[in-house]
């Protein structure tokens, strides 16, 4: 823990703030990693782009498709997934 926070830990705990530390590399604990993996491998079939604008467009379209898929997902289907 950083030295500047160590002495404040008890003060923070007294007001209900509890620090939760993640390992330096823990993609399984970061939900956006699952989204990016799906976008990368399922929504962006082309693996190489010739320009930055082309890549940006592909990412925008992939994220739009992913958002539409999530928007049409019902809470019941999330429980069974």
Residue pairs with C-beta under 8 A, 6 or more apart in sequence:
1 9
1 19
1 21
5 19
9 19
12 18
12 19
22 29
22 30
23 29
27 33
35 66
38 66
39 59
39 62
39 63
39 66
43 61
43 62
43 63
43 65
43 66
44 58
44 59
44 62
46 58
49 55
49 58
